[in-house]
Amino acid sequence: MRPHEETAGPEEGGGGEPRRFARTPEDFECLVCGAAVRGDGYTNHCPACLWSRHVDVHPGDREAACRGLMRPVAVEMRARDSILTHQCVDCGHRRRNRTAPADAEAALFALARMVAEEVGRHGPEHAGPQRGGQQVRGTGPGSGAPRRRGRRR
């Protein structure tokens, strides 16, 4: 494996095959809300509305033929970061991406609330395909998150 290659883990949809990350700094205008977004090479969604676009086969390569809009369908809150799941409205492709500090907290919490309400209405079996755990995951008691081992606070 070359130094610029890494192995795709299960959360990226890989089965251990090598993939390349291409950092591609690009500014763009959001096709959903019209916000002007300044890209830093890692930006893959609008920080205002959280929508993305299906442009990559592997992160940064811009080789996807689809070009459909990708709806934010889930958010996983973790101790140090959050993960967004997008689903393409045209082809159904799903991808998980880390959130960015510039992402609107109100939009993240609105998405988490929407998913929680959907799960509450229909049960977890109707929440859509899941990878690597629950679609909405907190870290507090009763959240369903695994307990941390170690000294009690």
trRosetta pair geometry for C-beta under 8 A, 3 or more apart (Angstrom, degrees):
i j d omega theta_ij theta_ji phi_ij phi_ji
1 5 4.9 -128 -172 83 91 121
1 6 7.8 83 174 -99 135 23
1 7 7.4 -59 -115 -54 156 87
1 18 5.6 -179 -122 -102 101 128
2 5 4.8 88 57 2 80 108
4 20 6.2 31 127 -138 96 96
4 21 7.6 -133 173 50 81 74
5 18 4.5 3 178 -168 131 114
5 19 6.9 144 -155 68 82 27
5 20 5.6 -56 -103 -85 72 74
6 18 7.4 140 74 -147 21 69
6 19 6.7 -34 69 64 68 75
6 21 6.8 8 23 -11 114 109
7 14 6.8 179 166 122 63 145
7 16 5.5 -11 -170 -153 119 52
7 17 7.3 146 -146 74 73 19
7 18 6.3 -58 -96 -96 59 52
7 19 7.5 93 -146 18 21 82
8 12 4.5 -114 -162 84 95 126
8 13 6.8 -37 161 71 132 57
8 14 2.2 115 102 -19 116 158
8 15 7.5 19 85 19 104 32
8 16 7.1 -118 63 -64 70 9
8 17 6.2 -5 32 62 111 69
8 18 7.7 125 -7 -160 86 11
8 19 4.6 53 -48 2 110 130
8 58 8.0 -110 -76 -127 129 102
9 12 5.6 91 55 14 66 97
9 14 6.2 68 37 56 16 105
10 13 7.6 51 -173 -75 37 15
10 14 7.1 -109 -82 62 26 61
10 15 7.7 48 -95 -98 69 46
10 131 7.0 -164 143 -178 93 110
10 132 6.6 148 106 -68 109 106
11 83 7.8 -65 -175 -155 135 154
11 96 5.3 -66 170 58 95 146
11 131 6.3 141 -122 130 58 119
11 132 5.3 7 -92 -39 94 154
12 19 7.4 -133 129 38 143 158
12 95 7.7 16 -147 -147 60 80
12 96 7.0 -111 -90 53 47 97
13 94 7.8 151 -73 83 126 80
13 95 7.3 -64 -16 -108 130 68
14 17 5.5 -133 -162 43 103 78
14 19 6.2 -116 -90 -20 141 129
19 58 4.6 -172 -170 -134 111 132
19 59 7.9 82 142 23 125 83
20 58 6.0 82 59 122 61 149
20 61 7.2 91 83 -73 96 114
21 58 7.1 -122 -88 150 45 102
21 59 5.1 -6 -127 81 83 109
21 60 5.7 77 -176 22 58 134
22 58 7.5 91 5 101 95 99
22 59 7.2 180 38 109 64 62
22 60 3.4 -168 72 121 71 117
22 61 5.2 107 21 -77 131 57
22 62 7.9 -82 83 2 136 84
23 41 3.9 25 -179 177 95 118
23 42 6.9 -28 -131 -60 92 68
23 60 5.8 -52 -70 -126 18 151
24 39 7.8 -14 110 141 67 140
24 41 6.0 148 56 -135 23 66
24 60 4.7 154 -1 -155 102 87
24 62 6.6 19 -8 -31 180 114
25 39 5.4 160 -163 110 55 96
25 40 5.9 -35 -118 -172 97 19
25 41 4.0 -37 -65 -61 76 82
26 39 4.5 15 68 51 48 154
26 43 7.8 -134 61 69 70 108
27 36 7.2 6 178 179 108 84
27 37 6.5 172 -158 91 62 58
27 38 5.2 -22 -111 -120 100 49
27 39 5.4 -151 -77 13 37 88
28 37 5.3 -10 64 60 72 106
28 39 6.5 47 2 -35 89 119
29 34 6.4 -12 177 -155 101 47
29 35 7.3 172 -155 84 59 36
29 36 5.7 -30 -103 -102 77 58
29 37 7.1 165 -100 15 22 82
30 33 5.0 4 103 50 137 77
30 34 5.9 -52 70 2 88 10
30 35 4.5 31 12 45 126 80
30 36 8.0 -112 1 -59 82 17
30 37 6.0 89 -47 -24 89 118
30 46 3.9 44 -102 -96 130 141
30 48 6.7 -114 -13 48 164 112
30 49 6.4 128 175 33 153 116
30 51 6.5 106 -162 65 109 108
31 51 7.4 -105 61 114 81 134
31 53 6.7 84 13 -78 129 120
31 69 6.3 -129 86 -95 128 111
32 46 6.7 -140 46 18 109 155
32 49 5.2 -131 97 94 127 154
32 51 4.3 83 -3 33 149 159
32 69 6.7 111 -63 -148 104 136
33 46 6.3 156 36 151 112 157
33 48 5.4 -123 85 100 154 125
33 49 4.2 158 -23 -28 133 136
33 51 7.4 153 -7 22 94 121
35 46 5.6 119 57 -160 122 116
35 47 7.5 -115 122 55 154 72
35 48 4.3 143 -44 11 160 143
35 49 7.1 175 2 -2 126 96
37 43 6.4 174 158 163 117 145
37 46 5.6 -121 -67 -118 139 67
37 47 6.7 144 -122 9 106 88
38 43 7.7 149 102 -28 43 166
39 43 4.0 -139 -131 53 73 128
40 43 5.4 103 27 -23 72 103
41 60 7.6 20 -176 -113 70 122
42 100 7.4 142 107 -93 107 119
43 47 7.9 -62 -140 -42 110 98
43 100 6.7 -9 -105 -50 74 160
44 52 5.6 15 141 -133 81 123
44 56 7.6 -56 -134 5 122 137
44 59 7.3 -71 -79 -139 143 95
44 97 5.4 -124 68 -139 133 156
45 50 5.6 13 152 -166 132 44
45 51 6.3 177 -158 91 95 25
45 52 3.9 -61 -97 -76 90 92
45 70 7.7 -93 -103 81 105 112
45 72 7.3 81 -161 -70 150 108
45 84 6.7 -64 16 88 164 158
45 86 6.9 -170 -88 -67 131 139
45 97 6.6 147 -13 85 120 151
45 103 7.9 29 89 -103 109 111
46 49 5.0 13 95 46 128 81
46 50 6.4 -71 72 -19 78 11
46 51 5.4 13 27 53 116 73
46 52 7.4 -157 2 -76 72 46
47 50 7.6 29 -141 -76 20 54
47 100 6.3 -75 -98 69 110 116
47 102 4.3 -51 -123 120 159 95
47 103 4.6 -130 -144 -97 81 45
47 104 6.0 122 152 -19 73 76
48 104 5.6 57 -133 -22 37 132
48 107 6.8 130 161 -44 33 151
49 104 7.9 25 -55 29 26 133
49 107 6.2 -165 -131 -129 25 143
50 72 4.1 -2 127 -38 119 152
50 84 6.3 -161 -166 -134 112 147
50 103 6.7 56 -91 -150 88 111
50 104 7.6 -107 -45 45 91 95
50 107 5.1 176 -25 148 113 129
50 108 7.1 137 -78 -76 138 60
50 111 6.4 -50 64 -50 169 143
51 69 6.1 -16 -178 -172 120 103
51 70 6.6 147 -171 75 67 61
51 71 6.5 -28 -120 -111 88 39
51 72 6.4 -109 -83 -18 46 91
51 86 7.8 105 -152 -128 43 118
52 69 7.6 136 80 -169 45 56
52 70 4.0 -26 73 65 93 118
52 72 7.5 103 -4 -63 92 78
52 86 4.7 -33 34 -119 128 164
52 95 7.8 -92 92 68 156 119
52 97 7.4 117 -75 14 155 153
53 67 6.7 -6 174 -163 105 53
53 68 7.3 178 -157 94 64 32
53 69 6.0 -45 -106 -112 67 47
53 70 6.1 -164 -86 7 11 95
54 64 5.3 -111 151 129 80 152
54 66 4.4 -27 111 90 130 124
54 67 6.2 -125 77 -75 82 5
54 68 4.7 17 27 54 126 75
54 69 7.5 -34 -2 20 89 3
54 70 5.3 124 -52 -54 80 107
54 88 4.4 24 -59 -104 141 123
54 90 7.0 -122 30 43 145 112
54 91 6.9 170 162 34 173 113
54 93 6.0 107 -128 60 131 127
55 62 5.3 -22 155 -128 105 64
55 64 5.3 168 178 46 16 110
55 67 6.3 46 -91 -107 71 62
56 59 5.6 49 160 -111 157 26
56 60 6.3 52 -118 13 135 22
56 61 5.5 110 -144 45 85 75
56 62 6.2 -33 -88 -67 70 31
56 63 6.8 48 -144 36 44 68
56 64 5.5 8 54 -15 11 113
56 95 8.0 82 74 -109 105 167
57 61 5.7 -45 47 71 85 133
57 63 4.5 -40 3 78 113 105
57 64 5.2 161 -53 -67 66 75
58 61 4.8 59 61 -8 82 130
58 63 7.5 20 26 36 75 119
64 67 6.9 165 107 -50 95 52
64 93 8.0 -131 -141 50 138 169
66 88 6.1 -2 148 -161 152 153
66 90 5.7 162 -172 83 106 131
66 91 5.0 -85 -120 -7 137 135
66 93 7.0 -155 -8 9 169 133
68 88 4.6 87 83 -170 123 102
68 89 5.6 -151 166 57 119 71
68 90 3.0 -144 -92 9 150 121
68 91 6.1 174 13 2 145 85
69 88 7.3 138 84 -147 36 60
69 89 5.2 4 73 21 87 119
69 90 7.5 111 34 -19 59 96
70 86 3.8 46 152 164 117 123
70 87 6.4 160 -158 72 77 20
70 88 5.0 -41 -97 -85 80 57
70 89 7.2 -162 -99 -10 27 76
70 93 7.8 -59 -107 82 111 89
70 95 7.1 -25 -155 38 152 106
71 86 6.5 151 71 -156 34 72
71 87 5.6 -25 59 62 89 79
71 88 7.9 141 13 -116 75 9
71 89 5.6 83 -22 -59 108 99
72 75 7.2 18 174 -56 114 93
72 84 5.6 -56 -134 -166 105 115
72 85 7.3 109 -158 75 59 49
72 86 5.7 -45 -93 -97 49 74
72 107 8.0 81 53 159 163 105
72 111 5.4 -53 125 -120 123 143
73 85 5.4 -60 66 100 87 97
73 86 6.8 122 8 -133 87 23
73 87 4.7 22 -15 3 140 113
73 94 7.7 -68 43 -124 135 104
73 115 7.4 100 160 -91 53 112
73 128 6.4 -37 158 61 133 172
73 135 7.9 -70 129 -156 82 127
74 84 7.4 146 85 -162 55 45
74 85 4.0 12 55 40 99 120
74 111 7.4 147 -144 158 12 110
74 115 5.4 91 -115 -106 68 152
74 127 7.9 75 -92 164 122 104
74 128 7.4 -144 -46 69 123 131
74 135 4.0 -99 -135 -166 131 98
74 136 6.8 -131 -157 -58 87 65
75 82 5.8 4 -176 176 100 117
75 83 7.0 158 -157 80 52 48
75 84 5.6 -20 -103 -103 78 62
75 85 7.4 -146 -70 15 34 77
75 99 7.6 34 -141 -56 108 127
75 108 5.7 134 -138 -160 165 80
75 111 5.0 95 -15 104 122 120
75 112 5.0 -72 63 -71 120 84
75 115 7.0 -172 27 6 75 145
75 135 7.9 60 42 161 36 72
75 136 6.7 34 70 -110 69 74
76 82 6.5 163 80 -161 51 65
76 83 4.4 -5 53 55 105 100
76 85 7.4 66 -15 -25 99 102
76 96 8.0 -4 17 -145 124 120
76 133 6.7 92 -132 84 136 118
76 134 7.3 140 -116 84 98 69
76 135 7.0 -114 -73 -175 85 30
76 136 7.1 -158 -100 -124 50 24
76 137 4.8 16 -151 31 82 109
77 82 5.2 -24 -109 -109 53 98
77 112 6.9 22 -35 -106 114 141
77 136 7.3 22 5 -169 95 65
77 137 5.9 -158 49 83 67 63
77 138 5.5 11 72 -102 126 52
77 139 7.1 -111 115 -17 99 87
78 81 5.5 5 64 65 110 59
78 82 6.4 176 22 -91 76 39
78 83 6.8 48 -11 -9 116 96
78 137 7.2 23 -74 95 64 114
78 139 7.4 82 -156 -57 33 116
79 139 5.8 82 -79 -81 75 158
81 98 5.6 -22 164 -149 137 106
81 99 6.6 176 -179 45 85 87
82 98 7.3 116 78 -159 50 60
82 99 4.3 11 74 9 100 130
82 108 6.5 52 124 -155 166 136
83 96 5.3 8 175 -175 116 107
83 97 7.0 152 -158 76 69 29
83 98 6.0 -48 -103 -98 65 48
83 99 7.1 -130 -84 -17 17 83
84 96 7.0 160 83 -154 45 55
84 97 5.2 -21 62 65 95 84
84 98 7.6 62 16 155 83 6
84 99 5.7 104 -27 -71 103 82
84 108 8.0 -101 -82 -117 103 90
84 111 7.8 11 -126 122 94 165
85 94 6.1 -1 -176 -170 100 104
85 95 7.4 167 -151 85 58 34
85 96 5.2 -28 -97 -97 74 74
85 97 8.0 153 -91 20 28 68
85 131 8.0 146 -111 38 134 104
85 135 7.2 -82 25 -142 142 88
86 94 6.9 165 85 -149 49 54
86 95 5.5 -11 57 59 96 83
86 96 7.9 174 18 -87 70 26
86 97 6.8 12 -3 10 110 114
87 92 6.4 -19 -176 -156 99 44
87 93 7.2 168 -152 83 54 39
87 94 4.9 -19 -99 -96 79 80
87 128 7.7 -99 -54 -169 154 148
88 91 4.9 3 102 50 137 78
88 92 5.9 -39 68 15 90 12
88 93 4.4 35 7 45 126 83
88 94 7.7 -124 5 -64 77 38
94 129 7.0 -141 -15 75 163 118
94 131 7.7 157 115 -5 136 130
96 131 7.1 -122 -38 75 132 126
96 132 8.0 -13 -56 35 167 138
99 103 4.7 -77 -172 17 102 157
99 108 6.5 26 -122 -100 153 132
100 103 5.1 124 59 -27 70 95
103 107 6.8 -111 173 67 86 116
103 108 6.0 77 134 -50 119 116
104 107 4.1 74 82 6 108 108
104 108 6.9 179 93 -9 57 82
105 108 5.6 -56 -149 38 37 112
105 109 6.1 28 158 -13 71 107
106 109 6.1 -58 -144 42 28 105
106 110 6.1 32 155 -23 64 109
107 110 5.6 -52 -142 36 30 114
107 111 6.4 32 156 -20 63 104
108 111 5.9 -56 -153 35 29 110
108 112 6.4 28 151 -17 64 106
109 112 5.4 -50 -144 38 37 113
109 113 6.2 39 154 -21 66 104
110 113 5.7 -53 -147 37 30 112
110 114 6.3 34 152 -23 64 105
111 114 5.6 -52 -146 34 31 113
111 115 6.4 28 156 -15 65 105
112 115 6.0 -56 -148 38 30 108
112 116 6.2 29 154 -19 65 109
112 136 5.2 113 -153 -131 80 118
113 116 5.7 -57 -145 39 30 112
113 117 6.3 30 156 -19 65 106
114 117 5.9 -56 -149 36 28 110
114 118 6.4 30 152 -20 63 107
115 118 5.5 -54 -149 36 33 114
115 119 6.3 32 153 -18 66 104
115 127 6.9 62 -170 -152 89 107
115 135 5.3 -134 179 123 136 120
115 136 4.9 157 99 -48 123 116
116 119 5.7 -53 -147 37 31 110
116 120 6.2 33 152 -19 64 108
116 136 5.2 -54 -67 41 85 169
117 120 5.5 -55 -145 39 32 114
117 121 6.2 32 156 -21 66 106
118 121 5.9 -54 -146 35 28 110
118 122 6.3 -22 172 24 64 110
118 126 7.3 -129 160 108 90 97
118 127 6.2 119 113 -115 107 74
119 122 7.0 -82 -136 58 21 76
119 123 6.9 -23 -173 163 59 10
119 124 5.5 22 -151 -88 103 59
119 126 7.8 169 -115 70 46 80
119 127 4.8 11 -92 -84 88 122
119 135 7.0 -179 -62 53 128 120
119 136 7.1 -128 -3 21 145 117
122 125 7.6 -112 137 67 90 70
122 126 3.5 -63 134 63 129 144
122 127 7.3 168 81 -57 108 60
123 126 5.8 84 65 14 73 97
123 127 7.8 -114 109 -29 43 90
124 127 5.3 -35 -154 -2 48 124
124 134 7.7 -72 -133 -130 124 90
127 130 6.9 30 95 -56 111 110
127 135 5.2 -150 157 2 130 143
128 135 7.0 79 59 -84 100 145
130 133 6.9 -112 168 84 118 27
130 134 6.8 -37 -148 -129 145 21
130 135 5.8 -110 -106 -56 106 83
133 137 5.7 13 136 -69 126 149
134 137 4.6 135 68 -73 105 94
134 144 5.6 70 -34 107 152 139
137 143 6.6 91 -168 154 54 111
137 144 6.7 -101 -126 82 79 102
137 145 5.6 106 -177 -81 97 96
138 143 3.7 -120 69 -134 93 141
138 144 7.9 90 44 40 75 80
138 145 6.3 -115 87 -24 48 125
139 143 6.2 -29 -16 52 5 161
139 145 5.1 -50 -115 53 47 168
140 143 5.0 109 59 -37 64 122
140 145 7.8 95 36 25 33 124
